Amino acid sequence: MEKFRSLEHLKAQITVVRWHLDAATLGNGEKKRRHLDSAALTYQGALELLAQLALSDEEHAAITKQLADLKERLRAAGQSV
């Protein structure tokens, strides 16, 4: 599945995490929990993919910053990541 090991796929995963976090703020109860769980799972996948990719220093720094921001949002929402 080489096509899923790319910078574009990593950026897509980051976008999906954001979508789930945004949707969680609009939901409540079970719906909110599902969005938060999906965000956390996708976040973990993005971390794993980042470790597998050979990125330039600039790309790595930019992605790392975005992931740190998402980690903060996930923790603020009660997710242990």
KOLGU-4560 file (N, C-alpha, C; in nm, 3 decimals, padded with zeros to 5 digits):
<recs>
<n_xx: 00.083 n_yy: -00.118 n_zz: 00.000 ca_xx: 00.000 ca_yy: 00.000 ca_zz: 00.000 c_xx: 00.088 c_yy: 00.125 c_zz: 00.000 mol: A seq: 1 type: MET>
<n_xx: 00.177 n_yy: 00.130 n_zz: -00.091 ca_xx: 00.273 ca_yy: 00.240 ca_zz: -00.100 c_xx: 00.205 c_yy: 00.376 c_zz: -00.122 mol: A seq: 2 type: GLU>
<n_xx: 00.091 n_yy: 00.376 n_zz: -00.189 ca_xx: 00.025 ca_yy: 00.503 ca_zz: -00.217 c_xx: -00.023 c_yy: 00.573 c_zz: -00.090 mol: A seq: 3 type: LYS>
<n_xx: -00.033 n_yy: 00.499 n_zz: 00.019 ca_xx: -00.076 ca_yy: 00.559 ca_zz: 00.145 c_xx: 00.042 c_yy: 00.604 c_zz: 00.229 mol: A seq: 4 type: PHE>
<n_xx: 00.162 n_yy: 00.592 n_zz: 00.175 ca_xx: 00.282 ca_yy: 00.639 ca_zz: 00.245 c_xx: 00.337 c_yy: 00.759 c_zz: 00.172 mol: A seq: 5 type: ARG>
<n_xx: 00.265 n_yy: 00.868 n_zz: 00.182 ca_xx: 00.306 ca_yy: 00.990 ca_zz: 00.112 c_xx: 00.272 c_yy: 01.111 c_zz: 00.198 mol: A seq: 6 type: SER>
<n_xx: 00.336 n_yy: 01.221 n_zz: 00.164 ca_xx: 00.308 ca_yy: 01.347 ca_zz: 00.233 c_xx: 00.162 c_yy: 01.387 c_zz: 00.213 mol: A seq: 7 type: LEU>
<n_xx: 00.109 n_yy: 01.362 n_zz: 00.093 ca_xx: -00.030 ca_yy: 01.398 ca_zz: 00.066 c_xx: -00.125 c_yy: 01.320 c_zz: 00.157 mol: A seq: 8 type: GLU>
<n_xx: -00.097 n_yy: 01.193 n_zz: 00.178 ca_xx: -00.182 ca_yy: 01.113 ca_zz: 00.266 c_xx: -00.171 c_yy: 01.161 c_zz: 00.410 mol: A seq: 9 type: HIS>
<n_xx: -00.051 n_yy: 01.198 n_zz: 00.451 ca_xx: -00.032 ca_yy: 01.251 ca_zz: 00.586 c_xx: -00.110 c_yy: 01.380 c_zz: 00.605 mol: A seq: 10 type: LEU>
<n_xx: -00.105 n_yy: 01.468 n_zz: 00.507 ca_xx: -00.181 ca_yy: 01.593 ca_zz: 00.515 c_xx: -00.331 c_yy: 01.564 c_zz: 00.520 mol: A seq: 11 type: LYS>
<n_xx: -00.375 n_yy: 01.464 n_zz: 00.445 ca_xx: -00.517 ca_yy: 01.426 ca_zz: 00.448 c_xx: -00.556 c_yy: 01.376 c_zz: 00.587 mol: A seq: 12 type: ALA>
<n_xx: -00.469 n_yy: 01.297 n_zz: 00.649 ca_xx: -00.499 ca_yy: 01.248 ca_zz: 00.784 c_xx: -00.513 c_yy: 01.365 c_zz: 00.882 mol: A seq: 13 type: GLN>
<n_xx: -00.426 n_yy: 01.463 n_zz: 00.870 ca_xx: -00.432 ca_yy: 01.580 ca_zz: 00.958 c_xx: -00.565 c_yy: 01.654 c_zz: 00.937 mol: A seq: 14 type: ILE>
<n_xx: -00.607 n_yy: 01.665 n_zz: 00.813 ca_xx: -00.735 ca_yy: 01.729 ca_zz: 00.784 c_xx: -00.851 c_yy: 01.651 c_zz: 00.846 mol: A seq: 15 type: THR>
<n_xx: -00.846 n_yy: 01.519 n_zz: 00.837 ca_xx: -00.952 ca_yy: 01.435 ca_zz: 00.894 c_xx: -00.957 c_yy: 01.452 c_zz: 01.046 mol: A seq: 16 type: VAL>
<n_xx: -00.841 n_yy: 01.459 n_zz: 01.110 ca_xx: -00.840 ca_yy: 01.482 ca_zz: 01.256 c_xx: -00.910 c_yy: 01.614 c_zz: 01.288 mol: A seq: 17 type: VAL>
<n_xx: -00.877 n_yy: 01.718 n_zz: 01.212 ca_xx: -00.941 ca_yy: 01.849 ca_zz: 01.235 c_xx: -01.093 c_yy: 01.839 c_zz: 01.216 mol: A seq: 18 type: ARG>
<n_xx: -01.136 n_yy: 01.771 n_zz: 01.110 ca_xx: -01.279 ca_yy: 01.756 ca_zz: 01.085 c_xx: -01.348 c_yy: 01.690 c_zz: 01.203 mol: A seq: 19 type: TRP>
<n_xx: -01.290 n_yy: 01.581 n_zz: 01.252 ca_xx: -01.351 ca_yy: 01.510 ca_zz: 01.365 c_xx: -01.354 c_yy: 01.598 c_zz: 01.490 mol: A seq: 20 type: HIS>
<n_xx: -01.248 n_yy: 01.672 n_zz: 01.515 ca_xx: -01.246 ca_yy: 01.760 ca_zz: 01.632 c_xx: -01.351 c_yy: 01.870 c_zz: 01.618 mol: A seq: 21 type: LEU>
<n_xx: -01.363 n_yy: 01.926 n_zz: 01.500 ca_xx: -01.465 ca_yy: 02.029 ca_zz: 01.478 c_xx: -01.605 c_yy: 01.972 c_zz: 01.494 mol: A seq: 22 type: ASP>
<n_xx: -01.628 n_yy: 01.854 n_zz: 01.439 ca_xx: -01.760 ca_yy: 01.790 ca_zz: 01.450 c_xx: -01.792 c_yy: 01.756 c_zz: 01.595 mol: A seq: 23 type: ALA>
<n_xx: -01.690 n_yy: 01.719 n_zz: 01.672 ca_xx: -01.713 ca_yy: 01.685 ca_zz: 01.813 c_xx: -01.762 c_yy: 01.807 c_zz: 01.891 mol: A seq: 24 type: ALA>
<n_xx: -01.718 n_yy: 01.926 n_zz: 01.851 ca_xx: -01.763 ca_yy: 02.046 ca_zz: 01.923 c_xx: -01.911 c_yy: 02.074 c_zz: 01.897 mol: A seq: 25 type: THR>
<n_xx: -01.962 n_yy: 02.022 n_zz: 01.786 ca_xx: -02.102 ca_yy: 02.044 ca_zz: 01.752 c_xx: -02.194 c_yy: 01.936 c_zz: 01.806 mol: A seq: 26 type: LEU>
<n_xx: -02.136 n_yy: 01.822 n_zz: 01.841 ca_xx: -02.218 ca_yy: 01.710 ca_zz: 01.886 c_xx: -02.222 c_yy: 01.699 c_zz: 02.037 mol: A seq: 27 type: GLY>
<n_xx: -02.294 n_yy: 01.598 n_zz: 02.083 ca_xx: -02.295 ca_yy: 01.568 ca_zz: 02.225 c_xx: -02.317 c_yy: 01.418 c_zz: 02.243 mol: A seq: 28 type: ASN>
<n_xx: -02.291 n_yy: 01.371 n_zz: 02.362 ca_xx: -02.313 ca_yy: 01.231 ca_zz: 02.393 c_xx: -02.232 c_yy: 01.137 c_zz: 02.306 mol: A seq: 29 type: GLY>
<n_xx: -02.300 n_yy: 01.036 n_zz: 02.254 ca_xx: -02.236 ca_yy: 00.931 ca_zz: 02.175 c_xx: -02.172 c_yy: 00.986 c_zz: 02.048 mol: A seq: 30 type: GLU>
<n_xx: -02.237 n_yy: 01.077 n_zz: 01.983 ca_xx: -02.185 ca_yy: 01.135 ca_zz: 01.859 c_xx: -02.052 c_yy: 01.206 c_zz: 01.885 mol: A seq: 31 type: LYS>
<n_xx: -02.047 n_yy: 01.283 n_zz: 01.992 ca_xx: -01.924 ca_yy: 01.354 ca_zz: 02.027 c_xx: -01.813 c_yy: 01.255 c_zz: 02.058 mol: A seq: 32 type: LYS>
<n_xx: -01.843 n_yy: 01.151 n_zz: 02.135 ca_xx: -01.743 ca_yy: 01.052 ca_zz: 02.172 c_xx: -01.688 c_yy: 00.981 c_zz: 02.050 mol: A seq: 33 type: ARG>
<n_xx: -01.775 n_yy: 00.947 n_zz: 01.954 ca_xx: -01.729 ca_yy: 00.880 ca_zz: 01.832 c_xx: -01.635 c_yy: 00.969 c_zz: 01.752 mol: A seq: 34 type: ARG>
<n_xx: -01.669 n_yy: 01.096 n_zz: 01.742 ca_xx: -01.581 ca_yy: 01.189 ca_zz: 01.669 c_xx: -01.446 c_yy: 01.202 c_zz: 01.740 mol: A seq: 35 type: HIS>
<n_xx: -01.447 n_yy: 01.212 n_zz: 01.871 ca_xx: -01.322 ca_yy: 01.223 ca_zz: 01.945 c_xx: -01.239 c_yy: 01.096 c_zz: 01.933 mol: A seq: 36 type: LEU>
<n_xx: -01.304 n_yy: 00.980 n_zz: 01.940 ca_xx: -01.232 ca_yy: 00.854 ca_zz: 01.923 c_xx: -01.171 c_yy: 00.843 c_zz: 01.783 mol: A seq: 37 type: ASP>
<n_xx: -01.248 n_yy: 00.884 n_zz: 01.683 ca_xx: -01.197 ca_yy: 00.880 ca_zz: 01.545 c_xx: -01.082 c_yy: 00.978 c_zz: 01.526 mol: A seq: 38 type: SER>
<n_xx: -01.092 n_yy: 01.094 n_zz: 01.587 ca_xx: -00.984 ca_yy: 01.192 ca_zz: 01.578 c_xx: -00.857 c_yy: 01.137 c_zz: 01.641 mol: A seq: 39 type: ALA>
<n_xx: -00.869 n_yy: 01.076 n_zz: 01.758 ca_xx: -00.753 ca_yy: 01.021 ca_zz: 01.827 c_xx: -00.690 c_yy: 00.907 c_zz: 01.746 mol: A seq: 40 type: ALA>
<n_xx: -00.772 n_yy: 00.822 n_zz: 01.690 ca_xx: -00.721 ca_yy: 00.709 ca_zz: 01.611 c_xx: -00.649 c_yy: 00.758 c_zz: 01.485 mol: A seq: 41 type: LEU>
<n_xx: -00.707 n_yy: 00.854 n_zz: 01.418 ca_xx: -00.646 ca_yy: 00.910 ca_zz: 01.297 c_xx: -00.518 c_yy: 00.985 c_zz: 01.332 mol: A seq: 42 type: THR>
<n_xx: -00.517 n_yy: 01.053 n_zz: 01.445 ca_xx: -00.397 ca_yy: 01.122 ca_zz: 01.493 c_xx: -00.283 c_yy: 01.022 c_zz: 01.513 mol: A seq: 43 type: TYR>
<n_xx: -00.314 n_yy: 00.910 n_zz: 01.575 ca_xx: -00.211 ca_yy: 00.807 ca_zz: 01.597 c_xx: -00.156 c_yy: 00.755 c_zz: 01.464 mol: A seq: 44 type: GLN>
<n_xx: -00.245 n_yy: 00.736 n_zz: 01.368 ca_xx: -00.202 ca_yy: 00.693 ca_zz: 01.235 c_xx: -00.111 c_yy: 00.795 c_zz: 01.169 mol: A seq: 45 type: GLY>
<n_xx: -00.143 n_yy: 00.922 n_zz: 01.188 ca_xx: -00.059 ca_yy: 01.028 ca_zz: 01.131 c_xx: 00.080 c_yy: 01.028 c_zz: 01.194 mol: A seq: 46 type: ALA>
<n_xx: 00.086 n_yy: 01.006 n_zz: 01.325 ca_xx: 00.216 ca_yy: 00.999 ca_zz: 01.392 c_xx: 00.299 c_yy: 00.884 c_zz: 01.337 mol: A seq: 47 type: LEU>
<n_xx: 00.235 n_yy: 00.769 n_zz: 01.318 ca_xx: 00.305 ca_yy: 00.653 ca_zz: 01.265 c_xx: 00.354 c_yy: 00.679 c_zz: 01.122 mol: A seq: 48 type: GLU>
<n_xx: 00.270 n_yy: 00.741 n_zz: 01.042 ca_xx: 00.309 ca_yy: 00.770 ca_zz: 00.905 c_xx: 00.424 c_yy: 00.871 c_zz: 00.901 mol: A seq: 49 type: LEU>
<n_xx: 00.419 n_yy: 00.971 n_zz: 00.986 ca_xx: 00.527 ca_yy: 01.069 ca_zz: 00.991 c_xx: 00.661 c_yy: 01.000 c_zz: 01.017 mol: A seq: 50 type: LEU>
<n_xx: 00.662 n_yy: 00.902 n_zz: 01.105 ca_xx: 00.785 ca_yy: 00.831 ca_zz: 01.138 c_xx: 00.838 c_yy: 00.751 c_zz: 01.018 mol: A seq: 51 type: ALA>
<n_xx: 00.751 n_yy: 00.715 n_zz: 00.925 ca_xx: 00.790 ca_yy: 00.633 ca_zz: 00.810 c_xx: 00.834 c_yy: 00.714 c_zz: 00.689 mol: A seq: 52 type: GLN>
<n_xx: 00.801 n_yy: 00.842 n_zz: 00.687 ca_xx: 00.828 ca_yy: 00.923 ca_zz: 00.569 c_xx: 00.963 c_yy: 00.994 c_zz: 00.579 mol: A seq: 53 type: LEU>
<n_xx: 01.029 n_yy: 01.004 n_zz: 00.465 ca_xx: 01.152 ca_yy: 01.082 ca_zz: 00.457 c_xx: 01.114 c_yy: 01.220 c_zz: 00.405 mol: A seq: 54 type: ALA>
<n_xx: 01.099 n_yy: 01.315 n_zz: 00.496 ca_xx: 01.058 ca_yy: 01.450 ca_zz: 00.461 c_xx: 01.175 c_yy: 01.545 c_zz: 00.476 mol: A seq: 55 type: LEU>
<n_xx: 01.166 n_yy: 01.657 n_zz: 00.405 ca_xx: 01.266 ca_yy: 01.762 ca_zz: 00.424 c_xx: 01.251 c_yy: 01.817 c_zz: 00.565 mol: A seq: 56 type: SER>
<n_xx: 01.352 n_yy: 01.886 n_zz: 00.612 ca_xx: 01.345 ca_yy: 01.944 ca_zz: 00.747 c_xx: 01.228 c_yy: 02.042 c_zz: 00.759 mol: A seq: 57 type: ASP>
<n_xx: 01.205 n_yy: 02.120 n_zz: 00.654 ca_xx: 01.095 ca_yy: 02.217 ca_zz: 00.655 c_xx: 00.959 c_yy: 02.146 c_zz: 00.664 mol: A seq: 58 type: GLU>
<n_xx: 00.941 n_yy: 02.044 n_zz: 00.580 ca_xx: 00.814 ca_yy: 01.969 ca_zz: 00.581 c_xx: 00.794 c_yy: 01.902 c_zz: 00.716 mol: A seq: 59 type: GLU>
<n_xx: 00.899 n_yy: 01.841 n_zz: 00.769 ca_xx: 00.888 ca_yy: 01.771 ca_zz: 00.896 c_xx: 00.851 c_yy: 01.868 c_zz: 01.007 mol: A seq: 60 type: HIS>
<n_xx: 00.913 n_yy: 01.985 n_zz: 01.009 ca_xx: 00.884 ca_yy: 02.085 ca_zz: 01.111 c_xx: 00.739 c_yy: 02.134 c_zz: 01.101 mol: A seq: 61 type: ALA>
<n_xx: 00.693 n_yy: 02.158 n_zz: 00.979 ca_xx: 00.556 ca_yy: 02.206 ca_zz: 00.960 c_xx: 00.454 c_yy: 02.102 c_zz: 01.005 mol: A seq: 62 type: ALA>
<n_xx: 00.477 n_yy: 01.977 n_zz: 00.967 ca_xx: 00.384 ca_yy: 01.870 ca_zz: 01.006 c_xx: 00.389 c_yy: 01.848 c_zz: 01.157 mol: A seq: 63 type: ILE>
<n_xx: 00.507 n_yy: 01.850 n_zz: 01.214 ca_xx: 00.522 ca_yy: 01.831 ca_zz: 01.358 c_xx: 00.446 c_yy: 01.939 c_zz: 01.435 mol: A seq: 64 type: THR>
<n_xx: 00.452 n_yy: 02.062 n_zz: 01.388 ca_xx: 00.379 ca_yy: 02.171 ca_zz: 01.454 c_xx: 00.228 c_yy: 02.148 c_zz: 01.445 mol: A seq: 65 type: LYS>
<n_xx: 00.181 n_yy: 02.108 n_zz: 01.327 ca_xx: 00.038 ca_yy: 02.082 ca_zz: 01.312 c_xx: -00.007 c_yy: 01.969 c_zz: 01.404 mol: A seq: 66 type: GLN>
<n_xx: 00.074 n_yy: 01.864 n_zz: 01.412 ca_xx: 00.040 ca_yy: 01.751 ca_zz: 01.499 c_xx: 00.042 c_yy: 01.792 c_zz: 01.646 mol: A seq: 67 type: LEU>
<n_xx: 00.135 n_yy: 01.879 n_zz: 01.684 ca_xx: 00.139 ca_yy: 01.926 ca_zz: 01.823 c_xx: 00.013 c_yy: 02.007 c_zz: 01.856 mol: A seq: 68 type: ALA>
<n_xx: -00.032 n_yy: 02.088 n_zz: 01.762 ca_xx: -00.155 ca_yy: 02.164 ca_zz: 01.783 c_xx: -00.275 c_yy: 02.070 c_zz: 01.798 mol: A seq: 69 type: ASP>
<n_xx: -00.279 n_yy: 01.966 n_zz: 01.715 ca_xx: -00.389 ca_yy: 01.870 ca_zz: 01.723 c_xx: -00.383 c_yy: 01.791 c_zz: 01.854 mol: A seq: 70 type: LEU>
<n_xx: -00.264 n_yy: 01.757 n_zz: 01.896 ca_xx: -00.248 ca_yy: 01.685 ca_zz: 02.023 c_xx: -00.304 c_yy: 01.768 c_zz: 02.138 mol: A seq: 71 type: LYS>
<n_xx: -00.275 n_yy: 01.897 n_zz: 02.135 ca_xx: -00.326 ca_yy: 01.987 ca_zz: 02.238 c_xx: -00.479 c_yy: 01.991 c_zz: 02.236 mol: A seq: 72 type: GLU>
<n_xx: -00.537 n_yy: 01.999 n_zz: 02.117 ca_xx: -00.683 ca_yy: 02.000 ca_zz: 02.106 c_xx: -00.743 c_yy: 01.868 c_zz: 02.155 mol: A seq: 73 type: ARG>
<n_xx: -00.678 n_yy: 01.757 n_zz: 02.120 ca_xx: -00.729 ca_yy: 01.626 ca_zz: 02.165 c_xx: -00.723 c_yy: 01.615 c_zz: 02.317 mol: A seq: 74 type: LEU>
<n_xx: -00.613 n_yy: 01.656 n_zz: 02.376 ca_xx: -00.601 ca_yy: 01.650 ca_zz: 02.522 c_xx: -00.702 c_yy: 01.742 c_zz: 02.589 mol: A seq: 75 type: ARG>
<n_xx: -00.723 n_yy: 01.860 n_zz: 02.532 ca_xx: -00.822 ca_yy: 01.953 ca_zz: 02.588 c_xx: -00.962 c_yy: 01.894 c_zz: 02.582 mol: A seq: 76 type: ALA>
<n_xx: -00.985 n_yy: 01.805 n_zz: 02.486 ca_xx: -01.115 ca_yy: 01.740 ca_zz: 02.472 c_xx: -01.125 c_yy: 01.612 c_zz: 02.557 mol: A seq: 77 type: ALA>
<n_xx: -01.018 n_yy: 01.582 n_zz: 02.631 ca_xx: -01.022 ca_yy: 01.467 ca_zz: 02.720 c_xx: -00.965 c_yy: 01.339 c_zz: 02.663 mol: A seq: 78 type: GLY>
<n_xx: -00.903 n_yy: 01.347 n_zz: 02.548 ca_xx: -00.843 ca_yy: 01.227 ca_zz: 02.487 c_xx: -00.700 c_yy: 01.210 c_zz: 02.539 mol: A seq: 79 type: GLN>
<n_xx: -00.663 n_yy: 01.087 n_zz: 02.568 ca_xx: -00.525 ca_yy: 01.061 ca_zz: 02.612 c_xx: -00.442 c_yy: 01.017 c_zz: 02.492 mol: A seq: 80 type: SER>
<n_xx: -00.369 n_yy: 01.111 n_zz: 02.439 ca_xx: -00.282 ca_yy: 01.082 ca_zz: 02.324 c_xx: -00.139 c_yy: 01.117 c_zz: 02.358 mol: A seq: 81 type: VAL>
</recs>
